């Protein structure tokens, strides 16, 4: 029984769930300039944890055949959990998450339902459709911050971060596809396969540069304090990562990930 519980915990990837919950809590803080109410933080964190957990289980369910070859020790391919059990678990987690979102407000409920449908669509078809899959994943990441703003019903201070998260994540997804091009040839038709590595790298650089330019909007409009000028560090890293991407996609996407954390820190410094 204990081993079965451990297997289900492994399946939902709790660290990923907690990181998603932290992103929402941070976005609520940035949107308000201070902590949200305990009720809002608790319910929104639970919503995101359940939805993220459901998405993780759904991912393993649809990747079952692949994981039997490349990730044999995971709960499903190792037969510690059966595929049907994973499917039921995923659907139950997603339904609970959507149900809880109704206790926040209508906008939160609607975006949660939309994200659940998109998660299912991504795993069933969008995952293997190149740029459409990249866009879906980038939106889902950015929607964590959007969700936080909707929870406290204040989007003015968070929309730039939402847009930045989308652009930067999309650039990183493209860089990851460049890195994984050989392994993807048999199962996916990525942007890199359609336009080549150089043009894909150029698109990633444009996205990162655009994100860096847009990041100054809060300063220009006086939304955040001067502490937000620290965003320059993240912006510099983004642009440098875009340039490095022409030669080393692996290093570039790691630099982008670091820049994402730095940019969130800048929003917190400037907005709280």
C-alpha positions in Angstrom: 0.0 0.0 0.0 2.8 2.4 0.9 4.7 1.6 -2.3 1.5 2.3 -4.3 1.1 5.7 -2.6 4.7 6.5 -3.3 4.2 5.6 -7.0 1.2 7.9 -7.3 3.2 10.7 -5.6 5.9 10.2 -8.1 3.4 10.2 -10.9 2.0 13.7 -10.0 5.5 15.2 -9.7 4.8 17.2 -6.5 7.8 19.6 -6.9 6.4 20.8 -10.3 3.0 21.3 -8.6 4.4 23.4 -5.8 6.4 25.5 -8.2 3.3 26.2 -10.2 1.4 27.2 -6.9 4.3 29.5 -6.0 4.1 31.2 -9.4 0.4 31.9 -8.8 1.0 33.2 -5.3 3.8 35.5 -6.6 1.6 36.8 -9.4 -1.1 37.6 -6.8 1.5 39.5 -4.7 2.7 41.5 -7.7 -0.8 42.3 -8.9 -1.8 43.7 -5.4 1.6 45.0 -4.2 1.1 42.8 -1.1 -0.1 39.4 0.0 -3.6 38.3 -1.1 -6.1 37.1 1.4 -5.4 33.7 3.0 -8.6 32.3 1.4 -7.5 33.4 -2.1 -4.0 32.1 -1.7 -5.1 28.8 -0.4 -7.9 28.1 -2.9 -5.8 29.3 -5.9 -2.8 27.2 -4.8 -5.0 24.1 -4.5 -6.5 24.7 -8.0 -3.1 25.0 -9.6 -1.7 22.0 -7.7 -4.6 19.8 -8.8 -4.5 21.0 -12.4 -0.8 20.7 -12.7 -0.8 17.2 -11.1 -3.6 16.1 -13.4 -1.6 17.4 -16.4 1.5 15.6 -15.2 -0.4 12.3 -14.9 -2.1 12.8 -18.3 1.4 13.4 -19.8 2.6 10.1 -18.5 -0.5 8.3 -19.7 -0.1 9.5 -23.3 3.6 8.9 -23.2 3.2 5.4 -22.0 4.6 3.7 -25.1 7.5 6.0 -25.4 8.4 5.7 -21.7 8.4 1.9 -22.0 11.6 2.4 -24.1 13.2 5.6 -22.7 11.9 5.8 -19.1 11.3 2.2 -18.0 11.5 3.0 -14.2 8.6 5.5 -14.2 5.4 4.3 -12.5 3.5 3.3 -15.7 6.1 1.5 -17.7 7.4 -0.3 -14.6 3.8 -1.5 -14.1 3.5 0.0 -10.6 0.5 1.8 -11.8 -1.8 0.7 -14.7 -2.6 3.0 -17.6 -6.3 2.9 -16.8 -5.6 3.9 -13.2 -3.5 6.8 -14.4 -6.2 8.0 -16.8 -8.9 8.0 -14.1 -6.5 9.7 -11.7 -5.7 12.4 -14.2 -9.4 13.1 -15.0 -10.2 13.1 -11.3 -7.5 15.6 -10.5 -8.5 17.9 -13.4 -12.2 17.8 -12.4 -11.3 18.7 -8.7 -9.1 21.6 -9.8 -11.8 23.0 -12.1 -14.4 22.5 -9.4 -12.3 24.4 -6.8 -11.7 27.3 -9.2 -15.5 28.0 -9.1 -15.0 29.1 -5.5 -12.8 32.0 -6.6 -14.7 33.9 -9.4 -16.2 33.3 -12.8 -13.0 34.4 -14.7 -10.9 32.0 -12.7 -13.3 29.1 -13.4 -13.5 29.9 -17.2 -9.7 30.1 -17.6 -9.3 26.8 -15.6 -11.8 25.0 -17.8 -10.0 26.4 -20.9 -6.6 25.2 -19.6 -8.0 21.8 -18.8 -9.3 21.4 -22.4 -6.0 22.7 -23.8 -4.0 20.3 -21.6 -6.0 17.4 -23.0 -5.7 18.7 -26.6 -2.0 19.2 -26.2 -1.4 15.6 -25.0 -3.8 14.1 -27.7 -2.6 16.1 -30.7 -0.9 19.5 -30.3 2.2 18.0 -28.7 3.3 16.5 -32.1 2.3 19.5 -34.2 5.5 21.6 -33.8 4.9 25.3 -33.3 1.3 24.8 -32.3 2.4 22.7 -29.4 5.1 25.3 -28.5 2.5 28.0 -28.4 0.2 25.9 -26.3 2.9 25.2 -23.7 4.0 28.8 -23.6 0.4 30.0 -23.0 -0.1 27.4 -20.2 3.0 28.7 -18.4 2.0 32.3 -18.9 -1.5 31.6 -17.8 -0.2 30.8 -14.3 0.6 34.5 -13.9 -2.7 35.5 -15.6 -4.6 33.3 -13.2 -3.0 35.0 -10.2 -4.1 38.4 -11.5 -7.6 37.1 -12.1 -7.8 35.7 -8.6 -7.3 39.2 -7.1 -9.1 40.9 -10.0 -6.2 43.2 -10.9 -4.5 42.6 -14.2 -2.9 46.0 -14.7 0.4 45.2 -12.9 0.7 41.6 -14.2 -0.1 41.7 -17.9 3.4 42.6 -18.9 4.7 39.6 -17.0 2.1 37.4 -18.7 3.2 38.6 -22.1 6.9 38.3 -21.2 6.4 34.8 -19.9 4.7 33.8 -23.1 7.3 35.2 -25.5 10.3 33.9 -23.4 8.8 30.5 -23.0 8.1 30.3 -26.7 11.7 31.2 -27.5 12.9 28.5 -25.1 10.6 25.9 -26.6 12.1 26.7 -30.0 15.6 26.4 -28.6 14.7 23.0 -27.0 13.4 21.8 -30.4 16.7 22.8 -32.0 18.5 20.8 -29.3 16.3 17.8 -29.7 16.0 17.9 -33.5 17.5 14.4 -34.1 15.3 12.7 -31.6 12.1 14.4 -32.8 12.5 13.6 -36.5 10.4 10.3 -36.3 7.5 11.6 -34.2 7.2 15.4 -34.5 7.2 18.1 -37.2 8.8 21.0 -35.5 9.4 24.5 -36.6 13.1 23.7 -36.9 12.4 20.9 -39.3 10.3 23.2 -41.5 12.5 26.3 -41.6 15.9 25.1 -40.4 18.0 25.8 -37.4 19.3 29.3 -38.4 15.8 30.8 -39.1 14.5 29.1 -35.9 17.3 30.6 -33.9 16.6 34.0 -35.5 12.9 33.7 -34.5 13.9 32.9 -30.9 16.2 35.9 -30.8 13.4 38.2 -32.1 11.0 36.9 -29.5 13.6 37.4 -26.7 14.5 40.9 -27.9 10.8 41.8 -28.1 10.2 40.6 -24.6 13.2 42.7 -23.4 11.8 45.8 -25.0 8.3 45.3 -23.7 9.7 44.7 -20.2 10.2 48.5 -19.9 6.5 49.3 -20.1 6.0 49.2 -16.3 8.8 51.7 -15.9 7.5 54.0 -18.7 4.0 54.0 -17.3 5.2 54.3 -13.7 3.5 51.1 -12.6 6.5 49.9 -10.6 9.2 51.5 -8.6 12.9 52.0 -9.5 13.7 48.7 -8.0 12.2 47.2 -11.2 15.2 48.5 -13.2 16.9 45.3 -12.1 15.0 43.8 -15.1 17.9 45.0 -17.2 19.9 42.0 -15.9 17.3 39.5 -17.1 16.8 41.4 -20.4 20.6 41.2 -21.1 20.6 37.5 -20.3 17.7 37.0 -22.7 19.3 38.8 -25.6 22.6 37.1 -25.0 20.9 33.7 -24.9 19.3 34.5 -28.2 22.7 35.2 -29.7 24.3 32.1 -28.1 21.4 30.1 -29.5 22.8 30.2 -33.0 25.7 28.1 -31.7 24.6 26.3 -28.6 20.8 25.7 -28.2 21.3 23.7 -25.0 23.2 26.6 -23.2 20.7 29.1 -24.6 17.6 27.5 -23.2 19.3 27.1 -19.8 20.2 30.8 -19.8 16.6 31.7 -20.7 15.3 29.6 -17.8 17.7 31.6 -15.5 16.5 34.8 -17.0 12.9 33.9 -16.3 13.6 33.5 -12.6 15.5 36.8 -12.5 12.7 38.7 -14.3 10.2 37.4 -11.7 12.5 38.6 -9.0 12.5 42.1 -10.7 8.7 42.2 -10.8 8.6 41.4 -7.1 11.3 44.0 -6.2 9.5 46.6 -8.2 5.9 45.7 -7.4 5.9 44.8 -3.7 
